[in-house]
């Protein structure tokens, strides 16, 4: 297998990566054949996976714009993945030129590509760290340099918590991050669930099995379980809902169309999204 020029040295390109599979679903080019094969296997069970990912991105962009409108211009994006068009710093910066963003991921390809894309951006940083170790994230020099934790921060946990098993203590990780944030901070979150998927759980479970086979278990939690991540936050209206149902902005005809989301597609309504504000 030929190694692309953009692939960091030392990366085993024969092993699928969650962030590169996600990039493939979004139509990106930073993925390997092994990632595409895994994605296609998952799509055999759940053909609407790209629609789910597009709805996820569209929600994220609306939530970032909401944060800026609320006066929050600092963003900590954990599990950020490989940068694609319309990423957090681009959306935030379009609304507020002074916005600052720190991206965090544990995938070396995502981190390396983020560094390459953002090399000349003084208001954006990249950290190689894992959500399972929030202390390391909070102690990262990029966080200290770019974010003032005494002021509100938007914490993005978008399509990442469902890759943490209960033994990883995900609720404790979110609580530790929450406690480090100032009042007025926001939690922007999406999470996979069997709820809303237009398939039986048995069929959808085939796609979940693909992630288990590549040693990245996908944990499908219920709405009540996902609500638990918002402990200590006040839910922003309309609460915890499907991704297209969180403050849809279709009147201007731009966002959902440009993101490729087809809100009428039943797969787009799979899983949950929500924003909470720390009191």
PEZICOR-V263187 format. One line per field, one symbol per residue. psi: psi as a letter, one per 40 degrees, with the letter a starting at -180 (. if undefined). burial: # if it has 16 or more other C-alpha atoms within 10 Angstrom, else .. A space follows every 50 residues. Layout:
psi = ???
burial = ???
This chain:
psi = hhhidehiiehheehihddddddddeeiegiiddddddddddeddgeedd dddddddddddddddddddeehehhhhhfdahhihfiddddddddhdeih hhhhiehddddddddddedeheehihhhihdegdddddehddddddhhee iiihhhghfddeehideefddddddddddeiiieiihhiihiidhehfii dddddddddddddefghhhhiiddddddeeheihhhhfahiideehfige deedddddeehgdehddeehaiiihihh.
burial = ......##....#..###########...###.###.######.###### ##################...#############.#.######.##..## ###############.......##########.#..##.#.##..##.#. .#############.....##.##..##..###############.##.. ...########....######.#..##.##..###...########.... ....##..#####...############.
